[in-house]
Amino acid sequence: MTAADTTLARRSNQLVRSIIIGLLLIDLAWLPFSAIRLNAVSLLVPLVAALVLTFVAHLYRERRAEHKLADGLDCSAQIVGFFAVGALFSYLLASLGFPLQDSVLYEVDRTLGLDWMAYLKAVNQRPLLGLLFQLAYDSFIPQVLILIVTLSFTGRGSAARAMILAMILAGFVTILISGFFPAMAMFVHLNLSPADFPHLSPSAAFVHVHDMQALRSGAPFDLDLAKAQGIITFPSYHAALGLLMLLGGLAHPVLRWPVAAVNLTMIAATPIDGGHYFVDVGAGLIIAGACYLLAHRLLQPASGDATRFVPVVTTAEVAES
C-alpha cells in the first residue's frame, strides 16, 4: 500500500467520522425537544457495532498492515453508523410537519410530460418485469456488501471509500431536503390500492405511511430504529444509491457490468417499488452525481492543484494499466 493510499484512508476516516459524530450530536440535542421517544438500544447497537468494526480495522491497518481488510471493515462501519444516525435524523425532520408537497411534485411530472399511471399500468401488465424491479429495488444491502468486500479485497479500497463517502453525503442532503419538502408518495397521493395493480407487489408503496402520519400528528411517537422505514420521498435516496453503486462498481473489471445492469434496473424500479415521482428520481440522480464528484474532491490530498478534479486511482488500477 502506497503512502497516497494510506493518506486517502485516513482522510476518508476523518471525514466520515466527523459527519457521523456531528449528525449524532444534532440528533441527541434535538431528541428531548421532539415528540419522538427513542428506543435507545436500537441506536446503541449499530453505533457499538460501528465502533467495534472501526477499532478492529485500526488494529489490522496499524498493527498487521492488512490494509485490504482494514478498508472493508472501515467502509462497513461507516455505512452502519451513518444509517443509524441518518434514520433518526430523518424522523426528527419529518416530525416538523412541513406542508406536504405531493401536489407540486405531481404537477412537475405532468408538466414534463411524465405519466406515472401509464408507467404503473405498463409494468403491471408485465409481471416478470415487476418481479425484476422488486428484486433490484430490494438489492441494496447485498449489493453494497458485495461491493465493499470485492473492491477492498482486490486492492480497490479507495474506490470503496469514495463510494461510501458519496452515499453518506447524498444521504445527508436527501434527508435534509425531504424534511422541508415532505411528501407521502404517489400511491398515497393518487389514493390507489393493491386492486389497482394486482400483478405487482411494490416494496415500499405503503410501508412508510403509518410512521409519516404519526410523526406529522405531533403525538408522542415510539421509535425503534430497527423497524424504521424509508420515509424520504423527494429527492429519492434509492435512486441516488443506485447511481452511486453503479459508479462504484465501474472500478472493478468483472463487477462493473452486472452491477450496472442491476442498478439501472433499480433506478427504473424506483417510481414503482418506491412510489416515487419521476422528479424524485431525477433529483436523486443529480444529488448522487454531485456527491460522487465532491467525495473524490474531498479525498484528494490538500497539496497540489486544488482547482483540477483528479479521480481517485487505486494501487491495483495503476498496476493493471
Secondary structure, DSSP 8 states (H G I E B T S, - for coil): --HHHHHHHHHHHHHHHHHHHHHHHHHHHHGGGSSEEE-HHHHHHHHHHHHHHHHHHHHHHHTS--HHHHHHHHHHHHHHHHHHHHHHHHHHHHTT-----HHHHHHHHHHTT--HHHHHHHHHT-HHHHHHHHHHHTTHHHHHHHHHHHHHHTT-HHHHHHHHHHHHHHHHHHHHHHHHS----HHHHTT--GGGSTT---TTSSTTHHHHHHHHHTS-EEE-GGG------SS-HHHHHHHHHHHHHTTSTTTHHHHHHHHHHHHHHHHHHS---HHHHHHHHHHHHHHHHHHHHHTS-SSS-TTS------HHHHHH-
